[in-house]
Amino acid sequence: MITDSILRLSENQGAITADAVSTNTIDLSIAREIGEGKDIYMIFTVTTTGTGAGTIVFSAIVDTDPGLATSVTTLVSSAAYVGTALVAGTSTDQKGTQIVLRLPPVIASLGKRYLGANYDVTGTVGAVKITCDIVTDVQDGKKFYASGFSVV
């Protein structure tokens, strides 16, 4: 998976303790072919572990306003994730939580100019922090083996 700073919607954004939108937006009116002819994904990576029993729903949204607060249309949403299930990876243990949403190809036909992310919080989730990117392919790269398994 290759990330691009132009396509980064949130970088270590948090602590997300209440409803929020991404700190950045993507202006779809600029001459770009974002995902033209191929699937694109919004990937949320947990950078600080949640501690509460509340939930977060992650969504891809578009709007006519760069602040993502005027006429929001939700493109796709995740299931509700409990705060304690949102775990950050570490340098030695890369088992951190990632939520991946496939963006529908209707983005350009909605007549909305700005693309962003929404974090819908219910209850207390703790000081969760998130990085959100738009990518063309999802790389899992994480391999988990049973205890005592030998790789030759």
Backbone as a printed PyTorch tensor [residue, N CA C, xyz], in Angstrom:
tensor([[[  0.8480,  -1.1710,   0.0000],
         [  0.0000,   0.0000,   0.0000],
         [  0.8950,   1.2360,   0.0000]],

        [[  0.6070,   2.1210,  -0.9200],
         [  1.3590,   3.3720,  -1.0210],
         [  0.4450,   4.5010,  -0.5800]],

        [[  0.9350,   5.3480,   0.3320],
         [  0.1490,   6.4920,   0.7860],
         [  0.7310,   7.7720,   0.2010]],

        [[ -0.1050,   8.8070,   0.1450],
         [  0.2780,  10.0820,  -0.4450],
         [ -0.2450,  11.1800,   0.4750]],

        [[  0.5700,  12.1650,   0.7940],
         [  0.1410,  13.2160,   1.7200],
         [ -1.0530,  14.0030,   1.1880]],

        [[ -1.2140,  14.0910,  -0.1280],
         [ -2.3590,  14.7870,  -0.7120],
         [ -3.6490,  14.0130,  -0.4480]],

        [[ -3.5250,  12.6870,  -0.2990],
         [ -4.6950,  11.8400,  -0.0780],
         [ -4.8300,  11.3930,   1.3810]],

        [[ -4.1790,  12.1040,   2.2910],
         [ -4.2890,  11.8030,   3.7210],
         [ -5.3470,  12.7240,   4.3280]],

        [[ -6.3860,  12.1340,   4.8860],
         [ -7.4790,  12.9110,   5.4640],
         [ -7.2650,  13.2230,   6.9380]],

        [[ -6.6400,  12.3220,   7.6620],
         [ -6.3360,  12.5290,   9.0840],
         [ -4.9580,  11.9500,   9.3410]],

        [[ -4.1590,  12.6640,  10.1220],
         [ -2.8620,  12.1180,  10.5130],
         [ -2.7650,  12.1510,  12.0240]],

        [[ -2.8620,  10.9670,  12.6200],
         [ -2.8080,  10.8390,  14.0700],
         [ -3.8270,  11.7770,  14.7240]],

        [[ -5.0090,  11.8780,  14.0830],
         [ -6.0520,  12.7850,  14.5600],
         [ -6.6560,  12.2650,  15.8490]],

        [[ -6.7840,  13.1190,  16.7820],
         [ -7.3980,  12.7170,  18.0450],
         [ -7.0760,  13.7340,  19.0990]],

        [[ -7.3880,  13.4660,  20.2660],
         [ -8.0890,  12.2680,  20.6870],
         [ -9.5540,  12.3840,  20.2770]],

        [[-10.0500,  11.3740,  19.5940],
         [-11.4220,  11.3960,  19.1120],
         [-12.3130,  10.8920,  20.2360]],

        [[-12.8610,  11.8370,  20.9790],
         [-13.7130,  11.4990,  22.1250],
         [-15.1670,  11.8850,  21.8640]],

        [[-15.4330,  12.5820,  20.7590],
         [-16.7870,  12.9870,  20.3740],
         [-16.8550,  12.9690,  18.8510]],

        [[-18.0650,  13.1230,  18.3000],
         [-18.2150,  13.1400,  16.8490],
         [-17.2390,  14.1410,  16.2360]],

        [[-16.6270,  13.7520,  15.1200],
         [-15.6440,  14.6110,  14.4720],
         [-15.5760,  14.2840,  12.9920]],

        [[-15.0390,  15.2300,  12.2140],
         [-14.7280,  14.9790,  10.8140],
         [-13.2170,  15.0630,  10.6490]],

        [[-12.7300,  14.5720,   9.5300],
         [-11.2890,  14.5610,   9.2890],
         [-10.7230,  15.9770,   9.2660]],

        [[ -9.4730,  16.0980,   9.6690],
         [ -8.8260,  17.4070,   9.7010],
         [ -8.5500,  17.9300,   8.2950]],

        [[ -8.4830,  17.0550,   7.3170],
         [ -8.2340,  17.4440,   5.9310],
         [ -9.3840,  16.9750,   5.0410]],

        [[ -9.5140,  17.6220,   3.8860],
         [-10.4660,  17.1940,   2.8730],
         [ -9.7330,  17.0780,   1.5450]],

        [[-10.3410,  16.3800,   0.6210],
         [ -9.8110,  16.3100,  -0.7400],
         [-10.7650,  17.0850,  -1.6280]],

        [[-10.2360,  18.0800,  -2.3330],
         [-11.0320,  18.9000,  -3.2410],
         [-11.1740,  18.1430,  -4.5550]],

        [[-12.3680,  17.6470,  -4.8270],
         [-12.5980,  16.8330,  -6.0210],
         [-12.7210,  17.6700,  -7.2920]],

        [[-12.7400,  19.0150,  -7.1750],
         [-12.8550,  19.8550,  -8.3630],
         [-11.5120,  20.0680,  -9.0620]],

        [[-10.4310,  19.7630,  -8.3630],
         [ -9.1000,  19.8790,  -8.9640],
         [ -8.9470,  18.7400,  -9.9680]],

        [[ -8.3370,  19.0420, -11.0860],
         [ -8.2190,  18.0530, -12.1740],
         [ -7.3600,  16.8710, -11.7420]],

        [[ -8.0130,  15.8860, -11.1510],
         [ -7.3570,  14.6480, -10.7340],
         [ -8.2410,  13.5040, -11.1570]],

        [[ -7.6550,  12.3810, -11.3560],
         [ -8.4220,  11.1790, -11.6390],
         [ -8.2580,  10.2360, -10.4590]],

        [[ -8.9250,  10.5450,  -9.3700],
         [ -8.8120,   9.7500,  -8.1620],
         [ -9.5110,   8.4190,  -8.3850]],

        [[ -8.7130,   7.3560,  -8.4850],
         [ -9.2620,   6.0160,  -8.6380],
         [ -9.9840,   5.7730,  -9.9470]],

        [[ -9.7370,   6.5740, -10.9540],
         [-10.4230,   6.4190, -12.2280],
         [-10.2100,   5.0220, -12.7900]],

        [[-11.2910,   4.2840, -12.9290],
         [-11.2260,   2.9530, -13.5260],
         [-10.7950,   1.8390, -12.5900]],

        [[-10.6050,   2.1270, -11.3070],
         [-10.2160,   1.0800, -10.3560],
         [-10.8190,   1.3640,  -8.9930]],

        [[-10.8530,   0.3510,  -8.1740],
         [-11.3730,   0.5130,  -6.8160],
         [-10.4370,   1.3950,  -6.0010]],

        [[-11.0320,   2.2200,  -5.1370],
         [-10.2440,   2.9890,  -4.1850],
         [-10.8140,   2.7350,  -2.7880]],

        [[ -9.9660,   2.8990,  -1.8060],
         [-10.3270,   2.5580,  -0.4340],
         [ -9.9760,   3.7020,   0.5050]],

        [[-10.7640,   3.8230,   1.5680],
         [-10.4380,   4.7030,   2.6740],
         [-10.0070,   3.7720,   3.7950]],

        [[ -8.7790,   3.9540,   4.2710],
         [ -8.2540,   3.0580,   5.3020],
         [ -7.9650,   3.8670,   6.5700]],

        [[ -8.5740,   3.4310,   7.6630],
         [ -8.4170,   4.0640,   8.9670],
         [ -7.4580,   3.2070,   9.7850]],

        [[ -6.3800,   3.7930,  10.2730],
         [ -5.3880,   3.0770,  11.0640],
         [ -5.3700,   3.6630,  12.4730]],

        [[ -5.5500,   2.8060,  13.4600],
         [ -5.5510,   3.2480,  14.8620],
         [ -4.1080,   3.4980,  15.2940]],

        [[ -3.8440,   4.7080,  15.8150],
         [ -2.4920,   5.0560,  16.2620],
         [ -2.3950,   5.1940,  17.7810]],

        [[ -3.5360,   5.3280,  18.4690],
         [ -3.5850,   5.3030,  19.9340],
         [ -4.7890,   4.4640,  20.3360]],

        [[ -4.5600,   3.4880,  21.1960],
         [ -5.5660,   2.5160,  21.6040],
         [ -6.7150,   3.1560,  22.3760]],

        [[ -7.9370,   2.6680,  22.0900],
         [ -9.1190,   3.1140,  22.8150],
         [ -9.2080,   2.4260,  24.1720]],

        [[ -9.9220,   3.0520,  25.1000],
         [-10.0210,   2.4850,  26.4470],
         [-11.4540,   2.3460,  26.9340]],

        [[-12.4250,   2.8980,  26.2210],
         [-13.7950,   2.8880,  26.7110],
         [-14.6800,   1.8540,  26.0340]],

        [[-15.8800,   1.6770,  26.5790],
         [-16.8470,   0.7080,  26.0510],
         [-17.7900,   1.3280,  25.0270]],

        [[-17.6220,   2.6240,  24.7240],
         [-18.4290,   3.2740,  23.6930],
         [-18.0120,   2.7900,  22.3130]],

        [[-18.6310,   3.3340,  21.2670],
         [-18.3390,   2.8800,  19.9010],
         [-18.0250,   4.0370,  18.9580]],

        [[-17.3340,   3.7020,  17.8670],
         [-17.0920,   4.6360,  16.7680],
         [-17.5350,   3.9580,  15.4790]],

        [[-18.2490,   4.7170,  14.6420],
         [-18.5660,   4.2910,  13.2810],
         [-17.7370,   5.1810,  12.3600]],

        [[-16.9890,   4.5700,  11.4590],
         [-16.1270,   5.2740,  10.5190],
         [-16.8690,   5.4070,   9.1920]],

        [[-16.8710,   6.6160,   8.6010],
         [-17.6030,   6.8310,   7.3520],
         [-16.7900,   7.6610,   6.3660]],

        [[-17.0540,   7.4300,   5.0800],
         [-16.5530,   8.2750,   4.0000],
         [-17.6930,   9.2130,   3.6330]],

        [[-17.4120,  10.5160,   3.5880],
         [-18.4560,  11.4970,   3.3190],
         [-18.0180,  12.4730,   2.2310]],

        [[-19.0020,  13.0950,   1.5860],
         [-18.7510,  14.1880,   0.6420],
         [-19.6560,  15.3470,   1.0110]],

        [[-19.2340,  16.5560,   0.6350],
         [-19.9920,  17.7510,   0.9900],
         [-19.6470,  18.8680,   0.0100]],

        [[-20.5000,  19.9020,  -0.0300],
         [-20.2160,  21.0910,  -0.8360],
         [-19.3390,  22.0700,  -0.0720]],

        [[-19.1600,  21.8460,   1.2270],
         [-18.4220,  22.7260,   2.1250],
         [-17.1160,  22.0680,   2.5600]],

        [[-15.9780,  22.7820,   2.4990],
         [-14.7070,  22.1680,   2.9070],
         [-14.6660,  21.7890,   4.3830]],

        [[-15.5310,  22.3750,   5.2110],
         [-15.5990,  22.0230,   6.6340],
         [-16.4310,  20.7730,   6.8910]],

        [[-16.9920,  20.1990,   5.8260],
         [-17.7890,  18.9700,   5.9020],
         [-18.9320,  19.1050,   6.9030]],

        [[-19.6650,  20.2390,   6.8280],
         [-20.7210,  20.4700,   7.8030],
         [-21.9980,  21.0670,   7.2150]],

        [[-22.0840,  21.1810,   5.8980],
         [-23.2370,  21.8650,   5.3130],
         [-24.2750,  20.9080,   4.7450]],

        [[-23.8960,  20.1450,   3.7540],
         [-24.8350,  19.2160,   3.0960],
         [-24.1420,  17.8710,   2.9010]],

        [[-23.8560,  17.2200,   4.0090],
         [-23.0700,  15.9790,   4.0200],
         [-23.8670,  14.8200,   3.4180]],

        [[-23.1990,  14.0570,   2.5560],
         [-23.7370,  12.8040,   2.0480],
         [-22.7720,  11.7050,   2.4610]],

        [[-23.2840,  10.6620,   3.1020],
         [-22.4430,   9.5380,   3.5090],
         [-22.3520,   8.5490,   2.3580]],

        [[-21.1320,   8.2170,   1.9620],
         [-20.9040,   7.2640,   0.8730],
         [-20.9550,   5.8240,   1.3680]],

        [[-20.2780,   5.5730,   2.4730],
         [-20.2050,   4.2230,   3.0340],
         [-19.7690,   4.3470,   4.4960]],

        [[-20.2500,   3.4180,   5.3230],
         [-19.9010,   3.4250,   6.7500],
         [-19.4830,   2.0350,   7.1980]],

        [[-18.7030,   2.0020,   8.2590],
         [-18.2880,   0.7410,   8.8720],
         [-19.3380,   0.2920,   9.8810]],

        [[-19.1100,  -0.8520,  10.4450],
         [-19.8640,  -1.2840,  11.6220],
         [-19.4060,  -0.4190,  12.7940]],

        [[-20.0820,  -0.5300,  13.9190],
         [-19.6750,   0.1890,  15.1260],
         [-18.5650,  -0.5960,  15.8180]],

        [[-17.4440,   0.0700,  16.0940],
         [-16.2990,  -0.5600,  16.7610],
         [-16.2150,  -0.0820,  18.2010]],

        [[-16.1380,  -1.0050,  19.1350],
         [-15.9930,  -0.6830,  20.5560],
         [-14.5950,  -0.1010,  20.7780]],

        [[-14.5230,   0.9390,  21.6170],
         [-13.2540,   1.6170,  21.8760],
         [-12.1240,   0.6820,  22.2610]],

        [[-12.3920,  -0.2840,  23.1310],
         [-11.3320,  -1.1990,  23.5770],
         [-10.8810,  -2.1610,  22.4760]],

        [[-11.6560,  -2.2830,  21.4030],
         [-11.2660,  -3.1400,  20.2700],
         [-10.3760,  -2.3980,  19.2840]],

        [[-10.2390,  -1.0850,  19.4650],
         [ -9.3940,  -0.2710,  18.5880],
         [ -8.0000,  -0.1980,  19.1980]],

        [[ -7.1010,  -1.0280,  18.6700],
         [ -5.7790,  -1.2200,  19.2620],
         [ -4.7040,  -0.6970,  18.3240]],

        [[ -3.7890,   0.0860,  18.8640],
         [ -2.6760,   0.6040,  18.0780],
         [ -1.5760,  -0.4410,  17.9740]],

        [[ -0.9350,  -0.5190,  16.8250],
         [  0.2320,  -1.3780,  16.6710],
         [  1.4430,  -0.7130,  17.2930]],

        [[  2.4710,  -1.4930,  17.5220],
         [  3.7180,  -0.9510,  18.0480],
         [  4.8360,  -1.2980,  17.0800]],

        [[  6.0190,  -0.8150,  17.3290],
         [  7.1430,  -1.1050,  16.4350],
         [  7.5110,  -2.5820,  16.4400]],

        [[  7.2110,  -3.2860,  17.5300],
         [  7.5410,  -4.7140,  17.5930],
         [  6.3470,  -5.6190,  17.3360]],

        [[  5.1370,  -5.0800,  17.4670],
         [  3.9240,  -5.8770,  17.2860],
         [  2.9650,  -5.0950,  16.4020]],

        [[  2.9190,  -5.4260,  15.1340],
         [  2.1330,  -4.6760,  14.1600],
         [  0.6950,  -5.1590,  14.0320]],

        [[  0.0870,  -5.6550,  15.1100],
         [ -1.2780,  -6.1690,  15.0620],
         [ -2.3130,  -5.0760,  15.2800]],

        [[ -2.0030,  -3.8330,  14.9580],
         [ -2.9290,  -2.7280,  15.1720],
         [ -4.1680,  -2.8350,  14.2980]],

        [[ -5.2360,  -2.1820,  14.7450],
         [ -6.5160,  -2.2240,  14.0530],
         [ -6.5100,  -1.3260,  12.8170]],

        [[ -7.0160,  -1.8710,  11.7050],
         [ -7.2500,  -1.0800,  10.5000],
         [ -8.6660,  -1.3530,  10.0270]],

        [[ -9.3770,  -0.2940,   9.6850],
         [-10.7260,  -0.4060,   9.1450],
         [-10.6480,   0.0520,   7.6980]],

        [[-11.1310,  -0.7740,   6.7840],
         [-11.0390,  -0.4750,   5.3510],
         [-12.4440,  -0.3400,   4.7770]],

        [[-12.6910,   0.7760,   4.0900],
         [-13.9580,   0.9940,   3.4010],
         [-13.6880,   1.1380,   1.9110]],

        [[-14.3790,   0.3410,   1.0990],
         [-14.2820,   0.4870,  -0.3630],
         [-15.1990,   1.6300,  -0.7690]],

        [[-14.6320,   2.6230,  -1.4430],
         [-15.4370,   3.7740,  -1.8500],
         [-16.2480,   3.4390,  -3.0960]],

        [[-17.5250,   3.7830,  -3.1040],
         [-18.3530,   3.4820,  -4.2730],
         [-17.9710,   4.3860,  -5.4480]],

        [[-18.1670,   3.9140,  -6.6750],
         [-17.7540,   4.6990,  -7.8430],
         [-18.6580,   5.8940,  -8.1480]],

        [[-19.6450,   6.1900,  -7.3130],
         [-20.5730,   7.2870,  -7.5730],
         [-20.0780,   8.6450,  -7.0790]],

        [[-18.8860,   8.7210,  -6.5600],
         [-18.4020,   9.9560,  -5.9350],
         [-18.5630,  11.1590,  -6.8640]],

        [[-18.0930,  11.0680,  -8.0920],
         [-18.1220,  12.2010,  -9.0150],
         [-19.5420,  12.5740,  -9.4340]],

        [[-20.4570,  11.6340,  -9.4310],
         [-21.8170,  11.9150,  -9.9040],
         [-22.7100,  12.5720,  -8.8550]],

        [[-22.2290,  12.7580,  -7.6330],
         [-23.0540,  13.3290,  -6.5690],
         [-23.0510,  14.8560,  -6.5580]],

        [[-22.1600,  15.4740,  -7.3200],
         [-22.1050,  16.9300,  -7.3740],
         [-21.5640,  17.5790,  -6.1250]],

        [[-20.8350,  16.8410,  -5.3180],
         [-20.2300,  17.3810,  -4.0940],
         [-18.7440,  17.6000,  -4.3610]],

        [[-18.1920,  18.6320,  -3.7910],
         [-16.8170,  19.0190,  -4.1160],
         [-15.7610,  18.4180,  -3.1900]],

        [[-16.1000,  18.1650,  -1.9250],
         [-15.0940,  17.7700,  -0.9450],
         [-15.3490,  16.3680,  -0.4050]],

        [[-14.2670,  15.5990,  -0.3180],
         [-14.3000,  14.2460,   0.2280],
         [-13.5960,  14.2590,   1.5750]],

        [[-14.1850,  13.5960,   2.5580],
         [-13.5770,  13.5440,   3.8810],
         [-14.0260,  12.3130,   4.6400]],

        [[-13.6280,  12.2460,   5.9010],
         [-13.9830,  11.1210,   6.7750],
         [-14.7810,  11.6480,   7.9530]],

        [[-15.6390,  10.7930,   8.4800],
         [-16.4320,  11.1400,   9.6490],
         [-16.2380,  10.0740,  10.7250]],

        [[-16.1450,  10.5260,  11.9710],
         [-16.0230,   9.6510,  13.1230],
         [-17.2480,   9.8870,  13.9940]],

        [[-18.1640,   8.9260,  14.0360],
         [-19.4070,   9.0510,  14.7970],
         [-19.2450,   8.2820,  16.1090]],

        [[-19.1010,   9.0250,  17.1940],
         [-18.7990,   8.4410,  18.5020],
         [-20.0610,   8.3700,  19.3550]],

        [[-20.2760,   7.2150,  19.9670],
         [-21.3660,   7.0270,  20.9250],
         [-20.7510,   6.5400,  22.2290]],

        [[-21.0280,   7.2360,  23.3210],
         [-20.4600,   6.8390,  24.6070],
         [-19.0150,   7.2910,  24.7380]],

        [[-18.2650,   6.5820,  25.5720],
         [-16.8660,   6.9200,  25.8470],
         [-15.9570,   5.8730,  25.2130]],

        [[-15.0570,   6.3120,  24.3320],
         [-14.1310,   5.3890,  23.6670],
         [-12.6920,   5.5970,  24.1130]],

        [[-12.4460,   6.5810,  24.9440],
         [-11.0740,   6.8770,  25.3450],
         [-10.4350,   7.8100,  24.3410]],

        [[ -9.1580,   8.0170,  24.4710],
         [ -8.4330,   8.9750,  23.6380],
         [ -7.9090,   8.3380,  22.3520]],

        [[ -8.8000,   7.7300,  21.5820],
         [ -8.4130,   7.0660,  20.3270],
         [ -7.8710,   8.0990,  19.3480]],

        [[ -6.7900,   7.7460,  18.6510],
         [ -6.2450,   8.5780,  17.5780],
         [ -6.2290,   7.7530,  16.2970]],

        [[ -6.4850,   8.4380,  15.1670],
         [ -6.6580,   7.7590,  13.8800],
         [ -5.8670,   8.4610,  12.7840]],

        [[ -5.3020,   7.6660,  11.8740],
         [ -4.7630,   8.1730,  10.6160],
         [ -5.6370,   7.5860,   9.5170]],

        [[ -6.0520,   8.4400,   8.5700],
         [ -6.9460,   7.9990,   7.5000],
         [ -6.3530,   8.3810,   6.1420]],

        [[ -6.2410,   7.4040,   5.2510],
         [ -5.6820,   7.6060,   3.9160],
         [ -6.6290,   7.0910,   2.8470]],

        [[ -6.5260,   7.6480,   1.6570],
         [ -7.1790,   7.1110,   0.4670],
         [ -6.0910,   6.3650,  -0.3040]],

        [[ -6.3610,   5.1020,  -0.6250],
         [ -5.3700,   4.2600,  -1.3120],
         [ -6.0380,   3.4580,  -2.4260]],

        [[ -5.2200,   2.9310,  -3.3330],
         [ -5.7690,   2.1210,  -4.4280],
         [ -5.6770,   0.6320,  -4.1620]],

        [[ -4.8870,   0.2390,  -3.1900],
         [ -4.8130,  -1.1780,  -2.8370],
         [ -4.4910,  -1.2980,  -1.3500]],

        [[ -5.0170,  -2.3490,  -0.7680],
         [ -4.8530,  -2.5550,   0.6650],
         [ -3.7940,  -3.6200,   0.8830]],

        [[ -2.8150,  -3.2810,   1.6830],
         [ -1.7330,  -4.2150,   1.9840],
         [ -1.8650,  -4.6630,   3.4190]],

        [[ -2.0160,  -5.9550,   3.5900],
         [ -2.1480,  -6.4730,   4.9510],
         [ -0.7670,  -6.7910,   5.5110]],

        [[  0.1170,  -7.3200,   4.7810],
         [  1.4840,  -7.5480,   5.1890],
         [  1.7030,  -8.1530,   6.5600]],

        [[  0.6620,  -8.4400,   7.2920],
         [  0.7850,  -8.9890,   8.6310],
         [  0.6040, -10.4960,   8.5440]],

        [[  1.5540, -11.2140,   9.0060],
         [  1.4850, -12.6790,   9.0030],
         [  1.4920, -13.1590,  10.4360]],

        [[  0.5400, -13.9980,  10.7710],
         [  0.4350, -14.5240,  12.1240],
         [  0.5520, -16.0380,  12.0610]],

        [[  1.4130, -16.5960,  12.8560],
         [  1.6450, -18.0360,  12.8800],
         [  1.3870, -18.5690,  14.2810]],

        [[  0.9810, -19.8240,  14.3480],
         [  0.7600, -20.4670,  15.6390],
         [  2.0780, -20.5320,  16.4010]],

        [[  1.9840, -20.5950,  17.7070],
         [  3.1550, -20.7070,  18.5550],
         [  3.9520, -21.9540,  18.1660]],

        [[  5.2530, -21.8240,  18.0370],
         [  6.1200, -22.9510,  17.7030],
         [  6.2310, -23.2400,  16.2140]],

        [[  5.5760, -22.4380,  15.3720],
         [  5.6040, -22.6410,  13.9220],
         [  6.9640, -22.1950,  13.3940]],

        [[  7.5730, -23.0010,  12.5250],
         [  8.8720, -22.6550,  11.9490],
         [  8.7140, -22.2010,  10.5100]],

        [[  9.3400, -21.1070,  10.1850],
         [  9.3430, -20.6020,   8.8090],
         [ 10.7060, -20.9360,   8.2380]],

        [[ 10.7230, -21.6910,   7.1340],
         [ 11.9680, -22.1330,   6.5570],
         [ 12.3080, -21.3450,   5.3160]]])
